[in-house]
Amino acid sequence: MTNEFENFNDRDEEWLHELELRATDLENELFDWREAHARELADSGYGRDGTPRRSGEGRPGMLRAQPRRTPPRPARPLDDQPDEALHHLIEDEETDDDLTTIIGTGGRTGWPEPGRRRSSAQQRTQALIDRGRRSTRRARKPKSRKTLLTVAGIAAVIAIAAVFIFRSSPGWPSSVATVQSQIDTACQNPNIASEPAQLNFACAKDTNQILWVFALMTSGNNPQYSDAKTGRQGLEPITPTQGGQVAWSLNMHHPYDPMDPVDSLQVAARAINNIIGGATLTGTNGKPVVQPGLESDPANCAKYTGSSAIVSHAGFPSLCAQPVTSTTGQAALVADTYRQWMVGATAASAYDVSVLFSNASNPGNPQVQAILKTLPNVK
């Protein structure tokens, strides 16, 4: 409705503008005609009043143009005329002769005075020269085009965001989740901490990923793993003899089964804690025998904690005076533990273990993904 109203106003305004220009042109032509007629009278011997100077023949004013009168048209407000009526009026005005039109419209009610009309016509003529004529069919497409571009832009942003949000990001093998649930069960054994220092790095909340990282690197998270060459078996590969010795200290209520993932994880957790914190065993002579752990060495403590200070008690293995809490310190401790757990492991494989441990919550890490691609039979 708004577009139709604007188009109607434009057409009405142009119609009025064209009539004003037409009237101005006819006024100029009438003025020129009067001047030419006056010159003809002077040349032919007639006075300016139309009477002959040499002869009394003819009637005064017989050469004066007698304008043809047209009945005045009823004045109607321009805003009340529809588009079709406006076109008919323009056509009617064009059929009248120039002189009759200017005389007929000169006394029409509501038209501006000649001087004012001429000034307005000159302004409109100059506007036409400067800016050109406005089209009555001005399209309102720019708004539609802007709306279309805006919608297209929003759709593109949503599509790009959906690609980043819903695309599959790299993660850990599906078997890791299974081993994590088995770790929760295995760590409920109260005898997993080292004796007598009660160090429990393997089942601590922030470091228990060491268990599934070791399993991933050694057996590929396969609880039925068996290496005929080394004799290691189970999820955390160890020889049955060694596993049985460690299992004795866990006070299990059933025979140790290396192929049971929970039994294998419990044995590995106790062994890892003993490697780090040391252990006190009973010798063949009945006396206690202290076995030092990684934290019993001041040089290791300096690497793990930044301080070489250790704490020693009679009958207990020495431990670092400061806890191992930094990411780099824990990574170094895990690498050293792996090389003692897997005798003969290379420094490169120990480093890979430390990378997996440090990025347990960031499987998309490029180093992690590169390491996972080198592991055989990982699901």
C-alpha positions in Angstrom: 0.0 0.0 0.0 2.9 2.3 0.8 4.6 1.7 -2.5 1.3 2.3 -4.5 0.8 5.6 -2.6 4.4 6.7 -3.3 4.1 5.8 -7.0 0.8 7.7 -7.2 2.3 10.8 -5.6 5.2 10.6 -8.1 2.9 10.4 -11.1 0.7 13.2 -9.8 3.7 15.4 -9.2 5.2 14.8 -12.7 1.8 15.4 -14.3 1.6 18.8 -12.5 5.2 19.6 -13.4 4.7 18.8 -17.1 1.6 21.1 -17.1 3.5 23.9 -15.5 6.3 23.5 -18.1 3.7 23.5 -20.9 2.0 26.6 -19.6 5.4 28.4 -19.3 6.3 27.5 -22.9 2.9 28.7 -24.2 3.2 32.0 -22.3 6.6 32.6 -24.0 5.1 31.7 -27.4 2.1 34.0 -26.8 4.4 36.9 -25.9 6.5 36.3 -29.1 3.3 36.1 -31.1 2.1 39.4 -29.8 5.4 41.1 -30.5 5.4 39.7 -34.1 1.8 40.8 -34.6 2.6 44.3 -33.4 5.5 44.5 -35.9 3.2 43.3 -38.7 0.7 46.1 -37.8 3.5 48.7 -37.9 4.8 47.5 -41.3 1.4 47.3 -42.9 0.4 50.9 -41.9 -1.9 50.0 -39.1 -1.5 51.6 -35.7 -1.0 49.6 -32.6 -4.7 49.9 -31.9 -5.5 48.1 -35.2 -6.9 51.1 -37.2 -5.6 51.7 -40.7 -3.7 54.9 -41.2 -4.4 55.4 -45.0 -7.8 54.0 -45.5 -10.9 53.6 -43.4 -11.6 50.2 -45.0 -12.0 47.3 -42.7 -13.0 47.2 -39.2 -10.7 48.1 -36.3 -9.0 45.1 -34.7 -10.0 42.7 -37.5 -6.4 41.2 -37.5 -6.4 40.8 -33.8 -6.5 37.2 -32.8 -9.7 36.3 -31.1 -8.9 33.5 -28.7 -11.2 30.6 -28.6 -12.9 30.3 -25.3 -13.3 26.9 -23.7 -15.7 26.3 -20.9 -13.9 26.1 -17.6 -13.5 22.7 -16.2 -14.6 21.9 -12.7 -11.7 22.1 -10.3 -10.9 18.8 -8.5 -8.3 18.1 -5.9 -5.4 16.4 -7.6 -5.1 13.9 -4.8 -8.6 12.6 -5.4 -8.0 11.6 -9.1 -6.9 8.0 -9.7 -4.1 7.1 -12.1 -6.4 6.5 -15.0 -8.0 10.0 -14.6 -4.6 11.6 -14.5 -3.6 10.1 -17.8 -6.9 11.2 -19.4 -6.3 14.8 -18.2 -2.8 14.9 -19.7 -4.2 13.6 -23.0 -7.0 16.2 -23.0 -4.5 19.0 -22.4 -2.4 17.9 -25.3 -5.3 18.1 -27.8 -6.0 21.8 -27.1 -4.2 24.4 -29.1 -1.5 26.3 -27.4 -3.3 29.6 -27.2 -6.6 28.2 -25.9 -4.8 26.1 -23.3 -2.9 29.0 -21.8 -6.1 31.2 -21.8 -8.3 28.5 -20.5 -5.9 27.5 -17.7 -4.9 31.1 -16.8 -8.0 31.8 -14.9 -8.4 28.3 -13.3 -9.0 28.4 -9.6 -6.1 27.1 -7.6 -3.3 27.7 -10.2 -0.3 29.8 -9.1 0.2 33.3 -10.3 2.3 33.6 -13.6 5.3 35.0 -11.9 5.3 32.4 -9.2 4.6 29.7 -11.7 7.5 30.7 -13.9 9.8 30.7 -10.9 8.7 27.2 -9.9 8.9 26.0 -13.5 12.5 27.3 -13.8 13.5 25.6 -10.6 12.0 22.3 -11.8 13.6 22.7 -15.2 17.0 23.2 -13.5 16.4 20.2 -11.3 15.7 18.1 -14.4 18.9 19.3 -16.0 21.0 18.6 -12.8 19.4 15.3 -11.7 17.3 14.0 -14.5 13.7 13.0 -14.5 12.6 10.6 -11.8 11.0 7.4 -13.0 7.4 6.7 -12.0 8.4 3.0 -11.8 11.1 3.3 -9.2 11.6 -0.1 -7.9 11.8 -0.8 -4.2 14.2 -3.7 -4.8 17.2 -2.3 -2.9 15.5 -3.1 0.4 14.6 -6.6 -0.8 18.1 -7.1 -2.0 19.6 -6.0 1.3 17.2 -8.3 3.1 18.2 -11.2 0.9 21.9 -10.6 1.4 21.4 -10.3 5.2 19.5 -13.6 5.3 22.1 -15.3 3.0 24.9 -14.0 5.3 23.2 -15.3 8.4 22.7 -18.7 6.7 26.3 -18.9 5.8 27.4 -18.1 9.3 25.1 -20.8 10.7 26.4 -23.3 8.2 30.1 -22.6 9.0 29.4 -22.8 12.7 27.6 -26.1 12.3 30.6 -27.5 10.4 32.9 -26.6 13.3 30.5 -27.6 16.1 29.2 -30.9 14.7 32.3 -32.2 12.9 33.9 -35.2 14.6 36.9 -34.2 16.6 39.8 -36.7 17.2 39.5 -38.6 20.5 40.9 -41.6 22.3 40.2 -45.1 21.1 36.9 -46.4 22.4 38.6 -49.1 24.5 40.0 -46.3 26.8 36.5 -45.7 28.2 36.2 -49.4 29.1 39.6 -49.4 30.9 38.7 -46.3 32.8 35.6 -47.9 34.3 37.7 -51.0 35.2 40.2 -48.7 36.9 37.4 -47.3 39.1 36.7 -50.8 40.3 40.4 -51.8 40.8 41.3 -48.7 42.8 38.7 -49.6 45.5 41.2 -52.1 46.9 42.6 -50.4 50.1 46.0 -52.2 49.8 47.1 -50.6 46.5 49.1 -47.8 48.2 52.8 -48.5 48.7 54.0 -49.9 52.0 54.9 -48.4 54.4 54.9 -44.8 52.9 51.3 -45.1 51.7 52.1 -43.3 48.4 49.3 -43.8 45.9 50.2 -42.1 42.6 48.5 -44.8 40.5 45.0 -44.3 41.8 45.1 -40.6 42.7 42.3 -38.7 41.0 44.6 -36.4 39.0 47.1 -39.1 38.0 45.2 -42.4 37.7 45.4 -42.0 33.8 48.8 -43.6 34.2 47.1 -47.0 34.3 45.2 -46.8 31.1 48.1 -45.1 29.3 50.4 -48.0 30.3 47.7 -50.5 29.1 47.3 -48.6 25.8 51.0 -48.6 25.2 51.8 -52.2 26.2 48.7 -54.4 25.3 46.6 -52.0 23.2 43.9 -52.2 26.0 43.5 -55.9 25.3 42.9 -57.9 28.5 43.7 -61.2 26.7 47.1 -60.0 25.6 49.9 -62.5 25.7 53.5 -62.2 24.6 55.1 -65.6 24.1 58.6 -64.1 23.8 58.6 -62.2 27.2 55.9 -64.3 28.9 53.9 -61.1 29.8 50.2 -61.5 30.0 47.1 -59.4 30.7 45.9 -55.9 30.3 48.9 -54.6 32.1 51.4 -57.2 30.8 53.5 -58.9 33.5 54.7 -62.4 34.0 52.4 -64.6 36.0 55.1 -65.2 38.6 55.7 -61.5 39.2 52.0 -60.8 39.2 51.4 -63.4 41.8 54.1 -62.0 44.1 52.5 -58.5 43.9 49.0 -59.9 44.3 50.0 -61.5 47.6 50.5 -58.0 49.1 47.0 -57.0 47.9 45.2 -59.5 50.1 43.0 -60.7 47.3 40.1 -63.0 48.3 40.5 -65.0 45.1 43.4 -66.5 43.1 45.1 -64.0 41.0 44.1 -64.2 37.3 46.4 -62.3 34.9 43.7 -62.3 32.2 41.2 -60.6 34.5 41.4 -56.9 33.7 40.6 -55.8 37.3 43.2 -58.2 38.8 45.8 -57.0 36.2 45.0 -53.3 37.0 45.3 -53.9 40.8 48.7 -55.6 40.4 49.9 -52.8 38.1 48.8 -50.1 40.5 50.6 -51.6 43.5 53.7 -52.2 41.4 53.7 -48.6 40.1 53.3 -47.1 43.6 56.2 -49.3 44.8 58.4 -48.1 41.9 57.8 -44.5 42.8 57.6 -44.5 46.6 59.7 -47.6 47.4 58.7 -50.4 49.7 59.8 -52.1 52.9 59.9 -55.9 52.6 60.7 -58.7 55.1 64.0 -60.4 54.3 64.8 -64.1 54.6 66.3 -63.4 58.0 63.1 -61.8 59.2 64.4 -58.3 59.3 62.9 -55.5 57.2 64.5 -54.7 53.9 64.0 -51.1 52.5 63.7 -50.9 48.8 64.2 -47.3 47.6 61.9 -45.8 45.0 62.4 -43.1 42.4 61.6 -40.4 44.9 64.4 -41.7 47.2 67.0 -40.1 44.9 67.7 -36.3 45.5 68.5 -35.8 41.8 65.2 -37.2 40.8 63.4 -35.0 43.3 65.1 -32.0 41.8 63.8 -33.0 38.4 60.3 -33.8 39.6 59.7 -30.9 42.1 62.5 -28.4 41.5 64.0 -29.2 44.9 66.5 -32.0 45.8 65.3 -32.1 49.4 64.2 -35.5 50.7 62.5 -36.8 53.8 63.9 -39.9 55.5 62.6 -42.1 58.3 64.1 -45.2 59.8 62.7 -48.3 58.2 61.0 -46.2 55.5 62.1 -45.4 52.0 63.0 -41.7 51.5 60.6 -39.4 49.6 60.8 -36.0 48.0 60.2 -33.2 50.5 57.9 -31.5 48.0 55.0 -33.1 46.3 55.1 -33.8 42.5 52.4 -31.4 41.2 53.7 -29.7 38.1 52.9 -31.0 34.6 56.5 -31.3 33.6 57.5 -33.0 36.9 54.7 -35.5 36.6 55.5 -36.2 33.0 59.2 -36.9 33.9 58.1 -39.2 36.8 55.8 -41.2 34.5 58.5 -41.6 31.9 61.0 -42.9 34.5 58.3 -45.2 36.0 57.5 -46.7 32.6 61.1 -47.6 31.9 61.2 -49.5 35.2 57.8 -51.2 34.6 58.8 -52.2 31.1 62.4 -53.3 31.4 64.2 -52.5 28.2 61.8 -49.8 27.1 63.5 -47.1 25.0 63.7 -43.5 25.9 61.5 -42.6 22.9 58.7 -44.9 24.0 58.9 -43.5 27.6 58.6 -40.0 26.1 55.5 -41.0 24.2 54.0 -42.3 27.4 54.6 -39.0 29.1 53.0 -37.1 26.2 49.8 -39.3 26.4 49.7 -38.9 30.2 50.1 -35.1 30.0 47.4 -34.8 27.3 44.8 -37.2 28.9 42.1 -34.5 28.5 43.4 -33.3 25.1 43.3 -36.2 22.6 43.2 -33.9 19.7 46.8 -32.8 20.4 48.9 -33.4 17.2 51.6 -35.3 19.1 48.9 -37.6 20.7 47.4 -38.4 17.3 50.8 -39.1 15.8 51.6 -41.6 18.7 48.2 -43.3 18.4 48.8 -44.0 14.7 52.0 -46.0 15.6 50.3 -48.3 18.1 49.2 -51.6 16.5 45.9 -53.3 17.1 44.4 -50.3 19.1 40.6 -50.1 19.0 
